[in-house]
Amino acid sequence: MLRNTFCHIPGIGVTTEKRLWADGIESWESALELGSGRMTPRRRETVARYVAESRIHEEGQNPKYFADRLPANLHWRLFPAFRDGVAYMDIETTGLEPCDHSITSIALYDGSEIRTYVQGQNLEDFERDIEDYKIIVTYNGKCFDIPFIEWYFRTRLDHVQIDLRYVLKSLGYAGGLKGCEAQLGMDRGELTGVGGYFAVLLWNDYERKGNEKALETLLAYNVEDVVNLETLMVMAYNMKVKETPLGESLLIDLPMRPEIPFKPHLATIQRLKDRIASPGPWY
């Protein structure tokens, strides 16, 4: 889709881009081949200059060049061209406000490798490892995960961001990450019903009672989020492509699901569910 995109070129917005597509100028290549009779000389010169520049940044794997020039609602178009530099990311915390709470775990997934970070173990390694990637894909990351991380580590994540909350909302899907997954036919199996608040309880069970099974369940939940983000990213990309007149040649296959190295502990999940349902103090 990136090579079919013209909205990063000055003077070309969504409407003009659609007009170019309708005139048969559907890609950077066709802009150079067919543009002579279908664009004004000034626009043809501008397009040729930016196509040459765009090719350099595409080959150099520099998604920031395009992200800086495209509106945020079109950043999904960067996905296939820069997929090798994508990290799917999700954090778990002790609460919602970074000034009052802390990060308990972070999961990263790049389509092949799963990385996890745990408070008190290796959480600080995240700052180094995230620099291996150029694009961060999240769900609601722009409002929560990214600001929380930046506050917690006193750093700035200068990566290109694709927040699937907004991409999926533009396609008619809302209701949180789990809600979108359910609407799109994704099943969480043994982790069905486990959510963000439950993740806090799992951490408390681990930290206060030393329950290693609670930590493993938390990591299984955290990793499930990032693995599912890849599937959602591909689904959303394909649905967005279908909204264009460019045809199904740009569609990409759904990813293979990796083996998750952590297993949810059903007895711990059930015990915490029973505790939620019963009155009285937590601990």
KOLPA-107472 format. One line per 8 residues: their letters; for each residue z, x, y of N, C-alpha, C, O, CB. Coordinates in steps of 0.2 Angstrom, whole numbers, plus 5000, padded with zeros to 4 digits. Atoms other than C-alpha are relative to their C-alpha. Glycine has a CB too. Layout:
# residues N
A = Z X Y Z X Y Z X Y Z X Y Z X Y | ... .
//
This chain:
# residues 283
MLRNTFCH = 5000 5004 4994 5000 5000 5000 5000 5004 5006 4997 5002 5012 5006 4995 5000 | 5000 4996 4994 5003 5014 5012 4993 5002 5002 4992 5002 5008 5004 5007 4998 | 5007 4998 4998 4985 5019 5012 4996 4994 5003 4990 4995 5005 4996 5004 4994 | 5003 5006 4997 4981 5001 5017 5003 4998 5006 5001 4993 5009 5000 4994 4994 | 4996 5002 4994 4992 5001 5031 4998 5004 5007 4996 5009 5007 5008 5003 4999 | 5002 4997 4994 4987 5003 5049 5005 4998 5006 5004 5001 5012 4993 4997 5002 | 4995 5002 4994 5002 4996 5059 5004 5006 5003 5007 5005 5008 5005 4995 4997 | 4997 4995 4997 5009 5013 5062 4996 5004 5005 4998 5009 5008 5002 5005 4994 .
IPGIGVTT = 5004 4997 4995 4994 5017 5073 5001 4997 5006 5001 4990 5006 4992 5000 4997 | 4999 5003 4994 4996 5014 5091 4995 4995 5002 4989 4996 5001 5000 5005 5006 | 5005 5005 4998 4988 4998 5097 4998 4995 4994 4994 4991 4995 4994 5003 5002 | 5002 5005 5006 4987 4990 5079 5007 4997 4998 5011 5001 4996 4997 5004 4995 | 4994 5004 5002 5000 4977 5075 4998 4996 4994 4992 4997 4991 5002 4995 5005 | 5002 5004 5006 5000 4965 5060 4994 4996 5001 4990 4995 4996 5006 4995 4999 | 5006 5004 4999 4987 4953 5068 4994 5004 4999 4989 5002 4996 5001 4996 5006 | 5006 4996 5000 4975 4967 5071 4999 5003 4993 4993 5003 4991 5001 5005 5005 .
EKRLWADG = 5001 4998 5007 4978 4974 5054 4997 4995 4995 4992 4997 4991 5007 5002 4997 | 5003 5005 5004 4974 4958 5046 4993 4999 5001 4989 4997 4997 5004 4993 5001 | 5007 5001 4998 4958 4957 5056 4996 5006 4997 4990 5005 4995 5000 5000 5008 | 5004 4995 5003 4953 4974 5050 4999 4999 4992 4994 5000 4990 5004 5007 5001 | 5001 5002 5007 4956 4969 5032 4995 4995 4999 4991 4996 4994 5007 4998 4997 | 5005 5006 5001 4946 4953 5034 4993 5003 5001 4988 5001 4999 5001 4995 5005 | 5006 4997 4998 4932 4964 5041 4998 5006 4995 4993 5009 4995 5000 5004 5007 | 5002 4995 5005 4932 4975 5025 5003 5007 5001 5002 5011 4997 4993 5001 4999 .
IESWESAL = 4997 4994 4999 4942 4989 5032 5007 5000 4997 5012 4998 5001 5000 5002 5008 | 4994 5001 5004 4956 4989 5019 5004 5006 4999 5010 5005 4996 4998 4996 4994 | 4996 4994 5001 4961 5007 5018 4998 5005 5005 4993 5004 5009 4998 5002 4993 | 5002 4995 4996 4961 5023 5027 4993 5003 4999 4989 5004 5004 5005 5006 4999 | 5006 4998 5002 4946 5028 5018 4994 4996 5003 4989 4998 5006 4999 5001 4992 | 5005 5004 4998 4936 5013 5022 5000 4999 5008 4994 4998 5011 5001 4993 4997 | 5000 5000 4993 4941 5014 5040 4996 5006 5003 4992 5005 5008 5007 5002 5003 | 5004 4994 4998 4932 5031 5041 4993 4998 4998 4988 5001 5002 5002 5006 4997 .
ELGSGRMT = 5007 5001 5003 4917 5025 5031 4997 4994 5004 4991 4994 5005 5000 4998 4993 | 5002 5006 4998 4915 5007 5038 5001 4999 5008 4998 4994 5011 5002 4994 4996 | 4998 5002 4993 4923 5008 5055 4995 5001 5006 4996 4998 5011 5006 5004 5001 | 5004 4999 4995 4909 5014 5065 4996 4994 5003 4995 4994 5009 4994 5005 4998 | 5003 5006 4997 4901 4997 5067 5005 4994 5001 5003 4989 5003 4994 4998 4995 | 4995 5005 5000 4917 4987 5066 5006 5001 5005 5010 4997 5005 5002 4998 4993 | 4995 4999 4995 4928 4995 5079 4997 5003 5006 4992 5006 5006 5006 5005 4997 | 5003 4997 4993 4926 5000 5097 5001 5008 4999 5005 5010 4995 5004 4998 5006 .
PRRRETVA = 5000 4993 5001 4923 5019 5099 5007 5003 5001 5009 5007 4998 4995 5003 5005 | 4994 4998 4998 4940 5021 5107 5005 4999 4994 5009 5004 4992 5003 4997 5006 | 4996 5001 5006 4949 5013 5092 4998 5004 4994 5002 5006 4991 5000 4992 4998 | 5003 4996 5005 4938 5022 5080 5003 5007 5000 5005 5010 4995 4993 5000 4999 | 4998 4994 4999 4943 5038 5087 5008 5001 4999 5010 5006 4996 4999 5003 5007 | 4993 5000 5001 4962 5034 5087 5001 4999 4993 5006 5003 4990 5003 4994 5004 | 4999 5001 5007 4961 5028 5069 4999 5006 4996 5002 5008 4992 4996 4994 4998 | 5002 4994 5004 4952 5043 5063 5005 5006 5001 5007 5009 4997 4993 5003 5003 .
RYVAESRI = 4995 4995 4998 4965 5054 5072 5007 4999 4996 5009 5004 4993 5002 5001 5007 | 4994 5002 5004 4980 5045 5064 4999 5000 4993 5004 5001 4989 5002 4993 5003 | 5001 4999 5007 4972 5044 5047 5001 5007 4998 5004 5008 4993 4993 4997 4998 | 5000 4992 5001 4970 5063 5047 5008 5002 5000 5010 5005 4995 4996 5004 5004 | 4993 4999 5000 4988 5064 5052 5004 4997 4995 5009 5000 4992 5003 4998 5007 | 4997 5004 5005 4994 5051 5040 4999 5004 4993 5004 5004 4989 4998 4993 5000 | 5001 4997 5007 4986 5060 5025 5005 5007 5000 5007 5008 4994 4993 5002 5000 | 4996 4994 5000 4995 5076 5030 5008 4999 4998 5011 5002 4994 5000 5004 5007 .
HEEGQNPK = 4993 5002 5001 5012 5067 5030 5001 4997 4993 5007 4997 4990 5003 4996 5006 | 4999 5003 5007 5009 5058 5014 5000 5005 4995 5004 5005 4991 4994 4995 4999 | 5000 4994 5005 5004 5074 5005 5006 5004 5000 5008 5007 4996 4994 5004 5001 | 4994 4996 4999 5019 5082 5012 5006 4997 4999 5012 4999 5000 5000 5003 5007 | 4995 5005 5002 5030 5068 5006 5005 5000 5006 5011 5001 5005 5004 5004 4994 | 4996 5001 4994 5037 5064 5023 5000 4993 5002 4996 4991 5007 4997 5005 5006 | 5000 5007 4998 5041 5046 5024 5003 4998 5007 5001 4993 5009 5004 4996 4994 | 4997 5002 4993 5051 5047 5040 4994 5000 5005 4995 4996 5010 5004 5006 5002 .
YFADRLPA = 5006 5000 4996 5034 5050 5049 4998 4992 5001 4997 4990 5006 4994 5004 4998 | 5002 5007 5000 5029 5032 5044 5006 4995 5002 5004 4990 5005 4997 4998 4993 | 4995 5005 4999 5046 5024 5045 5001 5000 5008 5003 4995 5010 5007 5002 4997 | 4999 5000 4993 5047 5030 5063 4995 4996 5004 4996 4994 5010 5001 5007 5003 | 5006 5004 4997 5031 5021 5067 4999 4993 4998 4995 4989 5001 4994 5004 4999 | 5001 5007 5002 5032 5005 5057 5006 4996 5001 5012 4999 5002 4999 5001 4992 | 4994 5005 4999 5043 4990 5060 5004 5000 4994 5001 5001 4988 4998 4993 5002 | 4996 4999 5006 5058 4990 5048 4998 4995 4995 4999 4996 4989 5007 4998 5002 .
NLHWRLFP = 5001 5005 5005 5052 4974 5040 4993 5002 4996 4991 4999 4991 4998 4993 5003 | 5005 4998 5003 5037 4984 5034 5001 5007 4996 4997 5010 4993 4994 5002 5004 | 4998 4994 5004 5046 4999 5026 4999 5000 4993 4999 5005 4990 5007 5002 5002 | 5001 5001 5007 5044 4992 5009 4993 5003 4998 4993 5005 4992 5000 4992 4998 | 5007 4997 5002 5026 4998 5010 5000 5008 4998 4996 5010 4995 4996 4999 5006 | 5000 4993 5001 5032 5016 5009 5002 5001 4992 5001 5007 4990 5006 5003 5004 | 4997 4999 5007 5039 5013 4991 4996 5004 4995 4998 5010 4993 5002 4994 4997 | 5003 4996 5005 5026 5019 4979 4998 5007 5002 4998 5011 4998 4994 4996 4998 .
AFRDGVAY = 5003 4994 4998 5019 5033 4989 5006 5006 5000 5004 5011 4999 4997 5000 5007 | 4994 4995 5000 5037 5041 4990 5005 4999 4995 5011 5000 4996 5003 5000 5007 | 4995 5003 5005 5045 5034 4975 5004 5006 4997 5009 5005 4995 4996 4997 4994 | 4997 4994 5003 5049 5052 4968 5006 5002 5005 5010 5006 5002 4995 5006 5000 | 4994 4998 4995 5061 5054 4984 5004 4994 5001 5008 4995 5006 4997 5002 5006 | 4995 5006 4999 5070 5037 4982 5006 5001 4996 5006 5003 4990 4996 4994 4998 | 4994 5001 5003 5088 5035 4978 5002 4993 5001 5003 4991 5006 5005 5005 5003 | 4997 5007 4999 5095 5018 4974 5008 5001 5000 5010 5005 4996 4998 4996 4993 .
MDIETTGL = 4993 4998 4999 5113 5018 4980 5004 4994 5001 5002 4989 5004 5000 5005 5006 | 4996 5006 5000 5128 5007 4979 5007 5003 5000 5009 5008 4997 5000 4995 4995 | 4993 4998 4999 5147 5010 4984 5005 4995 4998 5003 4989 4998 5001 5003 5007 | 4994 5005 5001 5163 5002 4978 5006 5003 5005 5007 5009 5006 5002 5000 4993 | 4995 4998 4996 5178 5002 4990 5006 4996 4999 5006 4992 4995 4998 4999 5007 | 4994 5003 5000 5196 4997 4992 5000 4994 5004 5005 4990 5004 5006 5004 5001 | 5000 5006 4996 5191 4984 5005 4994 5000 5005 4989 5005 5004 5006 5000 5005 | 5006 5001 4997 5178 4979 5018 5000 5005 5007 4994 5006 5009 4999 4993 5002 .
EPCDHSIT = 5000 4996 4993 5184 4989 5034 5001 5008 4999 5006 5010 4996 5005 4998 5004 | 5000 4993 5002 5180 5008 5033 5006 5003 5004 5009 5008 5001 4994 5003 5002 | 4995 4997 4996 5194 5012 5046 5007 4998 4996 5012 5002 4997 5001 4997 5007 | 4994 5002 5004 5207 5004 5034 5000 5001 4992 5005 5001 4989 5002 4993 5001 | 5001 4999 5007 5200 5007 5017 4996 5006 4998 4994 5010 5002 4996 4994 4997 | 5003 4994 5002 5192 5020 5006 4995 4999 4995 4994 4993 4992 5005 5005 4997 | 5005 5001 5006 5177 5023 4994 5003 5002 4994 5007 5007 4993 4994 5005 5002 | 4997 4998 5007 5182 5023 4976 4995 5003 4996 4996 5007 4992 5003 4993 4997 .
SIALYDGS = 5006 4997 5004 5165 5026 4968 4994 4999 5003 4993 4994 5007 5000 4997 4993 | 5007 5000 4998 5147 5029 4972 4995 5001 4994 4997 5005 4990 4998 5005 5006 | 5005 4999 5005 5132 5027 4961 4993 5001 5003 4991 4998 5008 5000 4994 4995 | 5007 4998 4998 5115 5035 4963 4996 5000 4994 4998 5002 4989 5000 5007 5004 | 5004 5000 5005 5100 5032 4953 4993 5001 5003 4991 4998 5008 5000 4993 4996 | 5007 4999 4997 5082 5039 4956 4995 4999 4995 4989 5001 4996 5000 5008 5001 | 5005 5002 5004 5073 5031 4942 5000 5004 4993 4997 5002 4988 4993 5001 5003 | 5000 4997 5006 5077 5044 4929 5008 5003 4999 5010 5003 4994 4996 5006 5000 .
EIRTYVQG = 4994 4997 5000 5094 5052 4933 5006 4995 5003 5004 4993 5009 5001 5007 5003 | 4994 5003 4998 5111 5043 4935 5005 5004 5003 5007 5009 4999 5003 4994 4995 | 4995 4996 4998 5124 5051 4946 5006 4995 5002 5005 4990 5006 4998 5005 5006 | 4994 5004 4998 5142 5044 4949 5005 5005 5003 5005 5011 5002 5003 4996 4994 | 4995 4996 4996 5155 5050 4961 5007 4996 5000 5006 4990 5002 4998 5002 5007 | 4993 5004 5001 5174 5045 4959 5005 5004 5005 5005 5010 5005 5002 5000 4993 | 4994 4997 4996 5188 5047 4972 5005 5004 4996 5007 5002 4990 5003 4994 5004 | 4996 4996 5003 5199 5061 4967 4997 5004 4995 5001 5008 4991 5006 4996 4997 .
QNLEDFER = 5004 4995 5005 5186 5069 4955 4995 5004 5004 4995 5010 5004 4998 4995 4995 | 5005 4996 4998 5170 5073 4963 4996 4996 5006 4990 4998 5007 4995 5001 4995 | 5003 5004 4994 5167 5061 4978 4997 5004 5005 4991 5002 5008 5005 4995 5003 | 5002 4996 4994 5164 5075 4990 4993 5003 4998 4989 5005 5003 5005 5006 5001 | 5007 4997 5002 5148 5081 4980 4995 4995 5002 4989 4997 5002 5000 5000 4992 | 5005 5005 4998 5139 5065 4986 4997 5003 5006 4990 5002 5006 5003 4994 5001 | 5003 4998 4994 5136 5073 5003 4995 5005 4998 4989 5005 5002 5005 5003 5005 | 5005 4995 5002 5127 5087 4995 4994 4997 4996 4988 4998 4997 5003 5006 4996 .
DIEDYKII = 5005 5003 5004 5117 5077 4982 4996 4995 5003 4990 4995 5001 5004 4997 4994 | 5004 5005 4997 5111 5064 4993 4994 5003 5004 4989 5000 5005 5004 4995 5005 | 5005 4996 4997 5101 5077 5002 4994 5002 4996 4989 5004 4998 5003 5006 5003 | 5005 4999 5004 5090 5078 4987 4994 4995 5001 4989 4995 4998 5002 5000 4992 | 5004 5005 4999 5082 5062 4992 4998 4998 5007 5001 5001 5012 5003 4993 4997 | 5002 5002 4993 5072 5055 5007 5000 4993 5002 5000 4991 5008 4992 5003 5000 | 5000 5008 4999 5073 5036 5005 5006 4998 4996 5007 4999 4990 4993 4997 4998 | 4994 5004 5003 5089 5026 5001 4998 4993 5000 4997 4990 5005 5006 5002 5004 .
VTYNGKCF = 5001 5007 5001 5087 5009 4994 5006 4997 4998 5010 4999 4994 4994 4999 4994 | 4993 5004 5001 5102 4997 4995 4999 4993 5000 4993 4990 5001 5005 5003 5005 | 5000 5007 4999 5106 4979 4995 5006 4999 5005 5012 5001 5004 5002 4996 4994 | 4996 5001 4994 5115 4976 5012 5003 5007 5002 5009 5007 5005 5006 4995 4998 | 4998 4993 4999 5117 4995 5014 5000 5001 5008 5004 5005 5010 4996 5005 4997 | 5001 4999 4992 5112 4994 5033 5007 4998 5003 5009 5000 5008 4994 4997 5003 | 4994 5003 4997 5127 4983 5036 5007 5003 4997 5012 5003 5001 5000 4993 5000 | 4994 4998 5003 5140 4990 5024 5000 5007 4997 5003 5011 4999 5001 4995 4994 .
DIPFIEWY = 5000 4993 5004 5136 5005 5012 4999 5006 5005 5003 5010 5005 4995 5000 4995 | 5002 4995 4996 5128 5016 5025 5006 5001 5005 5008 5007 5006 4993 4999 5003 | 4994 4999 4995 5141 5013 5039 5006 5003 4997 5010 5007 5000 5001 4994 5004 | 4994 4998 5003 5155 5015 5027 5000 5007 4998 5005 5011 4999 5002 4995 4994 | 5001 4993 5002 5149 5031 5020 5000 5005 5006 5004 5010 5006 4993 5002 4996 | 5000 4996 4995 5146 5038 5037 5007 5001 5004 5008 5006 5006 4995 4998 5006 | 4993 5000 4997 5163 5034 5043 5005 5004 4995 5009 5008 4998 5003 4993 5001 | 4995 4997 5005 5172 5040 5027 4999 5008 5000 5003 5011 5000 4998 4997 4993 .
FRTRLDHV = 5001 4993 5000 5163 5057 5027 4999 5003 5006 4998 5009 5007 4994 5001 4995 | 5001 4997 4994 5161 5059 5045 4993 5003 5001 4993 5009 5003 5006 5004 5003 | 5006 4997 5000 5143 5062 5043 4995 4995 5002 4996 4989 5004 4998 5002 4993 | 5005 5004 4998 5126 5054 5047 4995 5000 4994 4992 5006 4993 4997 5001 5007 | 5006 5000 5004 5113 5049 5034 4994 4998 5003 4993 4993 5005 5002 4994 4994 | 5006 5000 4996 5097 5052 5042 4994 4998 4996 4988 5000 4997 4998 5006 5004 | 5006 5002 5005 5086 5045 5027 4997 4994 5003 4999 4990 5006 5003 4999 4993 | 5004 5006 4999 5073 5032 5028 5004 4995 4996 5006 4996 4990 4993 5000 4998 .
QIDLRYVL = 4996 5005 5004 5082 5016 5022 4995 4993 4999 4992 4991 5003 5006 4998 5004 | 5003 5006 5002 5075 5001 5013 5006 4995 4998 5009 4997 4992 4994 5000 4995 | 4994 5004 5002 5088 4987 5013 4997 4993 4997 4994 4989 5000 5004 4998 5006 | 5003 5006 5003 5083 4974 5000 5003 4993 5001 4999 4988 5000 5001 5001 4992 | 4997 5006 4998 5094 4961 5007 4995 4996 5005 4994 4990 5004 5007 5001 5004 | 5005 5003 4995 5081 4958 5021 4993 4999 4997 4990 4995 4998 5000 5005 5006 | 5006 5001 5003 5066 4961 5010 5000 4994 4996 4995 4990 4996 4998 5006 4996 | 5000 5006 5004 5071 4948 4998 5001 4994 5004 4999 4988 5002 5006 5001 4995 .
KSLGYAGG = 4999 5006 4996 5077 4936 5011 4993 4998 5003 4992 4992 5003 5005 5001 5006 | 5007 5001 4998 5059 4937 5018 4996 4996 4995 4991 4993 4997 4997 5006 5003 | 5004 5003 5006 5053 4931 5001 5004 4994 4998 5001 4991 4993 5000 5005 4994 | 4996 5006 5002 5066 4917 5000 5005 5000 4996 5008 4996 4993 4995 4995 4997 | 4995 4999 5004 5079 4925 4990 5006 5002 5004 5006 5007 5008 4998 5005 4995 | 4994 4998 4997 5097 4926 4996 5006 4998 4996 5005 4996 4990 5001 4996 5007 | 4994 5001 5004 5115 4924 4990 5003 5006 4997 5007 5005 4992 4998 4995 4995 | 4997 4994 5002 5120 4942 4988 4996 5003 4994 4991 5000 4992 5007 4999 4997 .
LKGCEAQL = 5004 4996 5006 5114 4955 4975 5000 4996 4994 4995 4995 4991 5003 5007 4999 | 5000 5004 5007 5120 4945 4960 4996 4994 5000 4993 4992 4996 5007 4999 4998 | 5004 5006 4999 5113 4929 4967 4992 5001 5000 4989 4997 4996 5002 4997 5006 | 5007 4998 5000 5096 4937 4970 4998 5002 4992 4992 4999 4990 4998 5005 5004 | 5002 4999 5007 5096 4944 4952 4999 4994 4996 4995 4994 4992 5006 5005 4997 | 5000 5007 5004 5100 4927 4944 4994 4996 5002 4991 4994 4997 5006 4996 5002 | 5006 5004 4998 5086 4919 4954 4994 5003 4997 4989 4999 4996 5000 4999 5008 | 5006 4997 5002 5074 4932 4948 5000 5001 4992 4996 5005 4990 4999 5007 5004 .
GMDRGELT = 5000 5000 5007 5079 4930 4930 5004 5006 4997 5002 5008 4991 4994 5000 4997 | 4997 4994 5003 5090 4946 4928 5007 4998 4997 5011 4994 5001 5001 5005 5006 | 4994 5002 5004 5105 4945 4916 5005 5006 5000 5002 5011 4998 4999 4997 4993 | 4995 4994 5000 5121 4956 4918 5004 5001 4994 5008 5005 4993 5004 4999 5006 | 4996 4999 5006 5127 4953 4901 5007 5000 5000 5010 4995 5003 4998 5006 4996 | 4993 5000 5001 5145 4958 4898 5003 5000 5007 5009 4999 5008 5002 5006 4996 | 4997 4999 4993 5147 4961 4917 4999 4994 5004 5000 4994 5010 4997 5006 5004 | 5001 5006 4996 5142 4943 4922 5007 4998 5002 5012 4997 4999 4997 4995 4995 .
GVGGYFAV = 4994 5003 4997 5155 4936 4934 5005 5006 5003 5009 5004 5006 5004 4997 4995 | 4997 4994 4997 5161 4954 4939 4997 5001 5007 4991 5003 5007 5000 5006 4995 | 5003 4999 4993 5159 4956 4958 5004 5005 5004 5008 5009 5001 5000 4993 5003 | 4997 4995 4996 5165 4966 4972 5007 5000 5001 5011 5005 5000 4997 4999 5007 | 4992 5001 5000 5183 4959 4973 5003 5003 4993 5008 5006 4993 5002 4993 5001 | 4998 4998 5007 5184 4962 4954 5000 5008 5000 5004 5011 4996 4996 4997 4995 | 5000 4993 5000 5179 4980 4957 5006 5003 5003 5008 5009 5001 4994 5003 5004 | 4994 4998 4997 5194 4982 4968 5006 5000 4995 5010 5005 4995 5002 4996 5007 .
LLWNDYER = 4995 5001 5005 5205 4976 4954 5000 5005 4995 5005 5008 4992 5000 4993 4997 | 5001 4995 5005 5198 4988 4942 5002 5006 5002 5005 5010 4999 4992 5000 4998 | 4998 4994 4998 5201 5002 4953 5008 5001 5001 5011 5006 4999 4997 5002 5007 | 4993 5000 5000 5219 4997 4956 5003 5001 4993 5008 5004 4992 5002 4993 5003 | 4998 5000 5007 5221 4995 4937 5000 5007 4998 5004 5010 4994 4996 4996 4996 | 5001 4993 5002 5215 5013 4935 5005 5004 5004 5008 5008 5001 4993 5002 5001 | 4996 4995 4996 5224 5021 4949 5008 4999 4999 5012 5004 4999 4999 4999 5008 | 4993 5001 5000 5241 5012 4947 5003 5000 4993 5009 5002 4992 5001 4993 5003 .
KGNEKALE = 4997 5001 5007 5242 5010 4928 4996 5006 4996 4998 5006 4990 4998 4994 4997 | 5003 4995 5004 5231 5025 4923 4995 4997 4994 4994 5001 4989 5005 5004 4997 | 5004 5003 5005 5219 5013 4913 4993 5003 5001 4989 5001 5005 5000 4993 5001 | 5006 4997 5000 5204 5024 4910 4994 4995 4998 4988 4996 5001 4999 5006 4995 | 5005 5005 5001 5195 5009 4903 4998 4996 5006 4992 4994 5007 5002 4996 4994 | 5002 5003 4993 5196 5001 4920 4995 5004 5004 4991 5001 5007 5007 4998 5004 | 5004 4995 4996 5188 5016 4928 4993 5000 4997 4988 4999 5000 5002 5007 5000 | 5006 5000 5003 5174 5016 4915 4996 4993 5001 4990 4993 5002 5001 5001 4992 .
TLLAYNVE = 5003 5007 4998 5171 4997 4918 4998 5000 5007 4992 4997 5008 5005 4995 4999 | 5003 5000 4993 5170 5000 4937 4994 5004 5000 4989 5002 5004 5006 5003 5004 | 5006 4996 5000 5157 5014 4934 4994 4996 4997 4989 4997 4999 5001 5007 4997 | 5006 5004 5003 5147 5003 4922 4998 4994 5005 4992 4993 5006 5003 4996 4994 | 5002 5005 4995 5147 4989 4936 4997 5003 5006 4991 5001 5008 5007 4997 5002 | 5003 4996 4994 5143 5002 4950 4993 5002 4998 4988 5001 5002 5004 5006 5002 | 5006 4998 5003 5129 5009 4939 4995 4994 4999 4989 4995 5000 5000 5004 4994 | 5004 5006 5001 5122 4992 4935 4997 4998 5006 4991 4996 5006 5005 4994 4997 .
DVVNLETL = 5003 5002 4994 5120 4988 4953 4994 5005 5002 4989 5002 5004 5005 5001 5005 | 5005 4995 4998 5109 5004 4956 4994 4999 4995 4988 5000 4998 5002 5007 5001 | 5005 5000 5005 5099 5002 4940 4996 4993 5002 4990 4993 5002 5002 5000 4993 | 5003 5006 4998 5095 4984 4945 4996 5000 5007 4992 4996 5008 5005 4994 5000 | 5004 4999 4993 5090 4989 4963 4993 5002 4999 4989 5000 5002 5004 5005 5004 | 5007 4998 5001 5075 4998 4956 4996 4994 4997 4990 4994 5000 5000 5006 4994 | 5004 5005 5002 5069 4983 4947 4999 4995 5005 4993 4992 5006 5004 4996 4994 | 5001 5004 4994 5072 4972 4962 4995 5003 5005 4991 4999 5008 5007 4999 5003 .
MVMAYNMK = 5004 4996 4995 5063 4985 4973 4993 4999 4997 4988 4997 5001 5001 5007 5000 | 5006 5001 5003 5048 4984 4961 4997 4992 5001 4992 4991 5003 4999 5002 4993 | 5002 5007 4999 5048 4965 4961 4999 4998 5007 4994 4994 5008 5006 4996 4997 | 5001 5002 4993 5050 4963 4979 4993 5003 5003 4990 5000 5007 5006 5003 5005 | 5006 4996 4998 5036 4976 4982 4994 4996 4998 4989 4994 5002 4999 5007 4998 | 5006 5004 5003 5024 4966 4971 4999 4993 5003 4994 4991 5004 5001 4999 4992 | 5001 5007 4997 5028 4949 4979 4998 5001 5007 4994 4997 5009 5007 4997 5000 | 5003 4999 4993 5025 4957 4996 4993 5001 5000 4989 4999 5004 5004 5005 5004 .
VKETPLGE = 5008 4998 5000 5008 4964 4991 4996 4994 4998 4991 4993 5001 4999 5005 4994 | 5004 5006 5001 5003 4947 4984 5000 4995 5006 4995 4991 5006 5004 4996 4994 | 5001 5004 4994 5006 4940 5001 4994 5002 5005 4992 4999 5009 5006 5000 5005 | 5005 4997 4997 4992 4951 5007 4993 4998 4997 4993 4996 4991 5001 5008 5001 | 5007 5001 5003 4973 4949 5004 4997 5006 4996 4991 5006 4994 4995 4998 5005 | 5003 4994 5003 4972 4966 4995 4999 5000 4993 4997 5005 4990 5005 5005 5002 | 5001 5000 5008 4972 4960 4977 5006 5003 4996 5010 5006 4999 4994 5003 4999 | 4995 4998 5005 4982 4964 4962 5000 5007 4998 5004 5009 4994 5000 4995 4994 .
SLLIDLPM = 5001 4993 5002 4976 4982 4960 5006 5004 5003 5007 5010 5000 4993 5003 5003 | 4994 4997 4997 4991 4987 4971 5007 4999 4996 5012 5002 4998 5001 4999 5007 | 4994 5001 5004 5004 4980 4959 5002 5005 4996 4998 5009 4993 4999 4993 4996 | 4998 4995 5004 5015 4991 4950 5005 4997 4994 5007 4992 4995 5004 5005 5004 | 4996 5003 5006 5024 4989 4933 5007 5000 5001 5010 5005 5005 4998 5004 4993 | 4993 5000 5000 5042 4985 4931 5003 5006 4996 5000 5008 4992 5003 4993 4997 | 4997 4994 5003 5053 5000 4927 5003 4999 4993 5005 4993 4992 5005 5003 5004 | 4996 5000 5006 5060 5004 4910 5008 5000 5002 5009 5004 5006 4998 5005 4995 .
RPEIPFKP = 4993 5000 4998 5079 5001 4910 5003 5006 4996 5002 5007 4990 5003 4993 4998 | 4997 4994 5003 5089 5017 4907 5006 4998 4996 5009 4992 4996 5002 5005 5005 | 4993 5001 5004 5104 5018 4895 5005 5002 5005 5005 5008 5007 5000 5005 4993 | 4995 4998 4996 5119 5017 4905 5006 5003 4997 5008 5001 4991 5003 4993 5004 | 4995 4996 5004 5132 5030 4900 5007 4997 5000 5012 5000 4997 5000 5007 5003 | 4993 5003 5000 5147 5018 4904 5000 4993 4997 4995 4990 4998 5003 5000 5007 | 5000 5006 5003 5152 5003 4894 5006 4996 5003 5012 4998 5004 5001 5001 4993 | 4995 5005 4998 5162 4988 4901 5005 4999 4995 5004 4998 4989 4998 4994 5003 .
HLATIQRL = 4995 5001 5004 5179 4986 4893 5002 4993 5000 5005 4990 5005 5006 5004 5001 | 4999 5008 4999 5180 4967 4889 5007 4998 5000 5009 4993 5003 4996 4997 4994 | 4992 5002 4999 5199 4967 4886 5002 5001 5007 5006 4997 5009 5004 5004 4994 | 4997 4999 4993 5202 4974 4903 4997 4995 5004 5001 4992 5009 4998 5007 5002 | 5003 5005 4996 5190 4962 4911 5003 4993 4999 5005 4990 5004 4992 4999 4998 | 4996 5007 5002 5198 4947 4902 5007 5000 5003 5009 4995 5005 5000 4999 4993 | 4993 5000 4998 5215 4953 4906 5001 4999 5008 5005 4995 5011 5004 5007 4999 | 5000 5001 4993 5211 4954 4925 4998 4993 5002 5000 4991 5007 4995 5006 5003 .
KDRIASPG = 5002 5007 4998 5202 4937 4925 5006 4996 4999 5007 4991 5002 4994 4998 4995 | 4994 5004 5001 5218 4930 4917 5005 5001 5006 5008 4996 5008 5003 5001 4993 | 4995 4999 4995 5228 4938 4930 4998 4996 5007 5002 4994 5010 5001 5008 5002 | 5003 5003 4994 5217 4931 4944 5002 4992 5000 5004 4989 5004 4992 5001 5001 | 4999 5008 5000 5219 4913 4937 5007 4998 5000 5009 4993 5001 4997 4998 4993 | 4993 5001 5001 5238 4915 4935 5003 5001 5007 5001 5005 5011 5003 5004 4995 | 4997 4999 4993 5250 4913 4950 5005 5006 4999 5006 5009 4994 5004 4994 5002 | 4996 4995 5000 5262 4926 4955 4998 5007 5003 4992 5007 5004 5003 5002 4993 .
PWY = 5002 4994 4997 5262 4944 4962 4995 5004 4995 4995 5003 4989 5006 5004 5002 | 5005 4996 5004 5248 4956 4956 5003 5006 4997 5002 5006 4990 4995 5003 5005 | 4997 4995 5003 5258 4971 4953 5008 5001 5002 5011 5006 4999 4996 5007 5002 .
//
